[in-house]
Amino acid sequence: MSLHTHFIPSLIVFLLSFPRYYSLPGISEASGYDAFAGRVNPWYPSTIQGCNFGSKIMSSKMGRSLAAVKTFNVNDYGAKGDGSDATEAFNNAWKAACSSSQGSVLVVPKNKNYLLKPITFEGPCKSSITVQIYGTLQASADRSAYSKDLTRWLVFENVQNLAVEGGGTINGNGKIWWENSCKVNDDLSCKDAPTALIFYNCKNLVVKNLKIQNAQKMHVSFEKCVGVEVSGLTITAPADSPNTDGIHVTRTQNIQISSSVIGTGDDCISIVSGSQKVQATGITCGPGHGISIGSLGDGNSEAHVSDVTVNGATLTRTTNGVRIKTWQGGSGSASNIKFQNIEMHNVKNPIIIDQKYCDQDKPCKSQSRAVQVQNVLYQNIKGTSSSSEAIQIDCSEKFPCKGIVLQGIDLRVGGKVAKAECSNAKITEKGNVSPSCT
């Protein structure tokens, strides 16, 4: 075989193996873009000639080496980064990036502070797009700026092949909203507040390495999305901030949440109706209300959640641990759920199923219908409870919980064995289970 025949394949392998040595045109460190750290045009098949790369989303380094990209710096569109209103500049920069026929990168430079009023980054876009947030995005504190829609601040809508990352900060500036919440002041009428960051109807989505803090209400919500990878998020708000869920998942399928630290005034992760194939690993939670499925079935509605796995989490001083909560009068099901390898540190209600959930001032009426809870595994859950009852499983008489498995449970209160209170549930215990429902 000729030297030429040997050389060409070897050269191709070399180039694909070392893409970080090839810089991208138009992207510089001065702009705040790290040419070796970002994700650009990462949407490639998970296998090449039968080789499994372990993910549907391949390395960003390979993406950069195989496709040209174009960068759009928000400063070039009039943003100053000095705390002044940058909404129009961001909107214009997004439109330009979204309309680019080649892979694009929208850059938010580091060491800058950009004030934003409510804004929607809308697709579909002509190609894959990466938003690199290095600086800080800060919400307007003027509540009148949200008069058109009180529920939204930053929204990515109808976008495919999107990555949002960069290590920067998204600050919801939520204090003014918390002070005017009926959950803080009983004399006030209850009004809605914005979710800081919403992904709506997005497909093939990566959200990673961001700090999201002090949301007006929920911090980040995935709504009606498919194919989502979330990792490296740090989400923080005061423990007494109302309704500030960390990560909210609704009507979303195939979502993986990993390696994230969440401490807020509500659920660290909440998973509600229409969500399927949800995986959460490496989660640090606290303060907050724990990791919850639900609430489901409010207002006599039909709700479905299935194939949820929480594997590897540490919860510290949360008001609940791993929880399933459903309203009386609802219908549907919560099924095929696994809570595995979880550490509890001074957690109130470490394991709880509540089919009689009632989050309103007046007592809820007893109703015969209920969301069916079935096929739930609690495995290798250990630690300490701040409540005497570490396990509370309170199910419906007419729709009892089915297929509940407790395996390898060790929860204590002050060094002593905790209690379990279980009703209307078919429970199987495997191995050492303390406290026991039997």
TINU-209429 format. One line per 2 residues: number of its first residue (from 1); for each residue x, y, z of C-alpha. Coordinates in steps of 0.2 Angstrom, whole numbers, plus 5000, padded with zeros to 4 digits. Layout:
BEGIN
NUM> X Y Z | ...;
***
This chain:
BEGIN
1> 5000 5000 5000 | 5007 5017 4996;
3> 5012 5030 5008 | 4998 5042 5001;
5> 4985 5029 5006 | 4992 5027 5024;
7> 4994 5046 5026 | 4977 5053 5021;
9> 4967 5042 5034 | 4980 5046 5048;
11> 4979 5064 5044 | 4960 5064 5046;
13> 4960 5055 5062 | 4973 5067 5069;
15> 4963 5082 5064 | 4947 5075 5072;
17> 4957 5071 5088 | 4964 5088 5091;
19> 4950 5101 5086 | 4955 5112 5100;
21> 4970 5118 5091 | 4959 5126 5077;
23> 4952 5143 5082 | 4935 5149 5075;
25> 4934 5165 5064 | 4927 5180 5072;
27> 4928 5174 5090 | 4940 5181 5102;
29> 4944 5181 5121 | 4941 5200 5121;
31> 4923 5197 5117 | 4921 5186 5132;
33> 4920 5170 5122 | 4931 5156 5127;
35> 4936 5147 5111 | 4940 5131 5120;
37> 4926 5130 5133 | 4910 5134 5123;
39> 4898 5123 5114 | 4895 5127 5096;
41> 4884 5118 5083 | 4885 5102 5094;
43> 4871 5092 5085 | 4878 5077 5078;
45> 4873 5058 5078 | 4878 5048 5093;
47> 4887 5035 5082 | 4899 5036 5068;
49> 4903 5019 5059 | 4896 5009 5073;
51> 4906 5018 5087 | 4895 5023 5102;
53> 4899 5040 5109 | 4887 5038 5124;
55> 4876 5053 5120 | 4865 5060 5107;
57> 4874 5076 5109 | 4892 5075 5104;
59> 4907 5085 5110 | 4907 5103 5107;
61> 4925 5102 5102 | 4921 5091 5087;
63> 4906 5102 5083 | 4918 5117 5081;
65> 4930 5108 5071 | 4917 5102 5058;
67> 4907 5117 5055 | 4910 5136 5053;
69> 4901 5147 5066 | 4896 5165 5066;
71> 4897 5176 5082 | 4885 5189 5088;
73> 4891 5200 5102 | 4876 5209 5111;
75> 4888 5224 5113 | 4889 5226 5094;
77> 4870 5229 5094 | 4870 5243 5107;
79> 4871 5234 5124 | 4882 5244 5136;
81> 4884 5231 5150 | 4883 5245 5163;
83> 4867 5241 5171 | 4857 5251 5158;
85> 4842 5244 5149 | 4849 5232 5135;
87> 4832 5223 5130 | 4832 5230 5112;
89> 4850 5226 5109 | 4847 5208 5115;
91> 4832 5207 5104 | 4841 5213 5089;
93> 4856 5202 5092 | 4845 5187 5094;
95> 4836 5190 5078 | 4852 5191 5068;
97> 4859 5175 5076 | 4843 5166 5074;
99> 4842 5171 5055 | 4860 5165 5052;
101> 4861 5150 5040 | 4876 5144 5048;
103> 4879 5139 5066 | 4879 5155 5077;
105> 4885 5160 5094 | 4877 5174 5104;
107> 4889 5181 5116 | 4886 5190 5132;
109> 4903 5197 5138 | 4910 5194 5155;
111> 4912 5207 5169 | 4896 5216 5162;
113> 4879 5219 5169 | 4864 5219 5157;
115> 4847 5225 5163 | 4833 5216 5154;
117> 4814 5219 5153 | 4803 5204 5148;
119> 4810 5197 5132 | 4806 5181 5121;
121> 4820 5174 5111 | 4809 5166 5098;
123> 4812 5153 5085 | 4812 5143 5074;
125> 4830 5147 5069 | 4839 5143 5053;
127> 4853 5134 5061 | 4859 5128 5078;
129> 4863 5142 5090 | 4873 5144 5106;
131> 4870 5157 5119 | 4886 5160 5129;
133> 4882 5170 5145 | 4898 5176 5153;
135> 4891 5192 5161 | 4876 5195 5172;
137> 4858 5197 5166 | 4848 5206 5178;
139> 4829 5208 5179 | 4820 5225 5179;
141> 4814 5229 5196 | 4800 5239 5188;
143> 4784 5228 5190 | 4775 5238 5177;
145> 4787 5232 5164 | 4778 5215 5166;
147> 4761 5222 5163 | 4758 5212 5147;
149> 4762 5195 5155 | 4766 5193 5173;
151> 4772 5176 5172 | 4787 5178 5161;
153> 4804 5186 5161 | 4817 5177 5149;
155> 4809 5165 5137 | 4817 5154 5124;
157> 4802 5148 5113 | 4801 5136 5098;
159> 4820 5134 5096 | 4828 5118 5091;
161> 4847 5113 5093 | 4849 5127 5107;
163> 4863 5128 5120 | 4863 5140 5134;
165> 4879 5141 5145 | 4894 5150 5149;
167> 4896 5152 5168 | 4887 5168 5170;
169> 4873 5174 5181 | 4854 5176 5178;
171> 4847 5187 5192 | 4828 5188 5194;
173> 4829 5203 5206 | 4815 5195 5215;
175> 4814 5204 5232 | 4801 5216 5226;
177> 4790 5202 5220 | 4792 5192 5237;
179> 4787 5207 5247 | 4771 5209 5237;
181> 4766 5191 5238 | 4751 5185 5248;
183> 4761 5171 5255 | 4772 5184 5264;
185> 4758 5197 5268 | 4741 5190 5271;
187> 4733 5207 5268 | 4738 5206 5250;
189> 4728 5199 5236 | 4737 5184 5227;
191> 4744 5189 5210 | 4756 5180 5199;
193> 4775 5183 5197 | 4787 5179 5183;
195> 4797 5164 5181 | 4815 5169 5178;
197> 4820 5158 5163 | 4807 5148 5153;
199> 4811 5135 5139 | 4795 5132 5129;
201> 4793 5120 5115 | 4811 5118 5113;
203> 4819 5102 5106 | 4837 5096 5107;
205> 4842 5108 5121 | 4857 5110 5132;
207> 4857 5121 5148 | 4873 5120 5158;
209> 4885 5130 5169 | 4874 5144 5174;
211> 4871 5153 5191 | 4852 5157 5192;
213> 4847 5167 5208 | 4833 5177 5216;
215> 4820 5173 5204 | 4804 5182 5205;
217> 4795 5165 5206 | 4801 5149 5198;
219> 4819 5150 5193 | 4820 5139 5177;
221> 4805 5130 5169 | 4805 5117 5155;
223> 4788 5117 5146 | 4783 5106 5132;
225> 4802 5102 5128 | 4809 5086 5121;
227> 4827 5080 5122 | 4835 5091 5136;
229> 4852 5090 5145 | 4854 5101 5161;
231> 4870 5101 5171 | 4881 5112 5182;
233> 4867 5124 5187 | 4869 5133 5204;
235> 4851 5140 5209 | 4849 5150 5225;
237> 4836 5161 5234 | 4832 5164 5252;
239> 4823 5150 5261 | 4808 5161 5264;
241> 4806 5167 5246 | 4789 5161 5241;
243> 4786 5149 5226 | 4804 5150 5220;
245> 4806 5132 5213 | 4823 5128 5207;
247> 4819 5118 5192 | 4802 5115 5186;
249> 4797 5101 5173 | 4780 5101 5164;
251> 4774 5092 5148 | 4792 5088 5145;
253> 4800 5071 5139 | 4818 5064 5139;
255> 4826 5077 5151 | 4842 5073 5161;
257> 4846 5084 5175 | 4864 5082 5183;
259> 4877 5089 5194 | 4867 5104 5201;
261> 4866 5113 5217 | 4849 5120 5222;
263> 4843 5130 5237 | 4828 5140 5237;
265> 4811 5144 5245 | 4801 5130 5237;
267> 4804 5113 5228 | 4822 5110 5222;
269> 4815 5101 5208 | 4796 5099 5204;
271> 4790 5088 5190 | 4771 5090 5185;
273> 4759 5083 5173 | 4764 5078 5155;
275> 4782 5074 5160 | 4790 5057 5155;
277> 4807 5050 5156 | 4815 5062 5168;
279> 4832 5058 5176 | 4840 5068 5190;
281> 4857 5063 5196 | 4870 5071 5207;
283> 4858 5084 5215 | 4862 5094 5230;
285> 4846 5101 5238 | 4843 5113 5252;
287> 4836 5124 5258 | 4819 5121 5250;
289> 4805 5109 5250 | 4814 5094 5243;
291> 4812 5085 5226 | 4793 5083 5222;
293> 4782 5075 5209 | 4767 5086 5209;
295> 4756 5093 5214 | 4745 5083 5202;
297> 4726 5083 5199 | 4722 5101 5206;
299> 4705 5107 5201 | 4699 5089 5197;
301> 4711 5089 5182 | 4718 5074 5174;
303> 4737 5072 5176 | 4750 5059 5171;
305> 4769 5058 5176 | 4779 5042 5172;
307> 4797 5035 5171 | 4805 5047 5183;
309> 4822 5042 5191 | 4831 5052 5205;
311> 4847 5043 5207 | 4860 5051 5218;
313> 4855 5066 5229 | 4859 5074 5245;
315> 4846 5084 5254 | 4850 5095 5269;
317> 4837 5104 5281 | 4823 5103 5268;
319> 4805 5103 5273 | 4802 5088 5263;
321> 4813 5074 5256 | 4807 5065 5240;
323> 4788 5068 5239 | 4773 5063 5228;
325> 4758 5075 5230 | 4741 5074 5223;
327> 4725 5083 5226 | 4709 5074 5229;
329> 4697 5074 5215 | 4710 5072 5201;
331> 4713 5058 5189 | 4727 5050 5179;
333> 4743 5042 5186 | 4760 5044 5193;
335> 4769 5028 5189 | 4786 5020 5187;
337> 4796 5031 5199 | 4812 5027 5207;
339> 4821 5037 5221 | 4838 5029 5224;
341> 4854 5032 5233 | 4849 5047 5243;
343> 4856 5055 5258 | 4845 5065 5270;
345> 4853 5077 5283 | 4840 5083 5296;
347> 4826 5083 5283 | 4808 5084 5288;
349> 4797 5071 5280 | 4811 5062 5271;
351> 4799 5050 5262 | 4781 5056 5258;
353> 4767 5051 5247 | 4752 5063 5250;
355> 4736 5059 5240 | 4727 5072 5250;
357> 4737 5087 5246 | 4729 5103 5250;
359> 4737 5120 5247 | 4724 5132 5251;
361> 4717 5142 5266 | 4700 5132 5267;
363> 4701 5114 5270 | 4699 5103 5255;
365> 4683 5093 5253 | 4684 5074 5254;
367> 4682 5067 5236 | 4681 5049 5229;
369> 4693 5051 5214 | 4711 5052 5215;
371> 4727 5051 5204 | 4733 5033 5204;
373> 4751 5031 5212 | 4759 5015 5207;
375> 4776 5006 5205 | 4787 5017 5216;
377> 4804 5012 5222 | 4813 5019 5237;
379> 4830 5011 5237 | 4846 5015 5248;
381> 4839 5030 5257 | 4848 5034 5272;
383> 4851 5048 5285 | 4842 5059 5298;
385> 4825 5066 5299 | 4820 5081 5309;
387> 4802 5074 5311 | 4798 5059 5321;
389> 4789 5051 5306 | 4802 5049 5293;
391> 4790 5039 5281 | 4773 5046 5278;
393> 4762 5036 5265 | 4744 5043 5265;
395> 4735 5036 5250 | 4717 5036 5244;
397> 4704 5023 5251 | 4696 5021 5234;
399> 4713 5023 5224 | 4726 5015 5235;
401> 4744 5016 5231 | 4750 5000 5222;
403> 4767 4993 5220 | 4777 5003 5233;
405> 4794 4996 5237 | 4805 5000 5251;
407> 4822 4993 5250 | 4838 4997 5260;
409> 4830 5012 5271 | 4839 5018 5286;
411> 4832 5035 5293 | 4834 5040 5311;
413> 4829 5054 5323 | 4842 5060 5335;
415> 4851 5043 5334 | 4835 5033 5337;
417> 4824 5024 5325 | 4811 5035 5317;
419> 4792 5031 5314 | 4783 5026 5298;
421> 4764 5030 5295 | 4757 5021 5281;
423> 4739 5019 5275 | 4730 5013 5260;
425> 4745 5007 5251 | 4752 4990 5245;
427> 4770 4990 5251 | 4784 4978 5249;
429> 4799 4979 5260 | 4816 4972 5255;
431> 4831 4970 5265 | 4834 4981 5280;
433> 4820 4994 5281 | 4820 5006 5296;
435> 4807 5013 5300 | 4795 4999 5294;
437> 4778 5001 5288 | 4773 4984 5293;
***
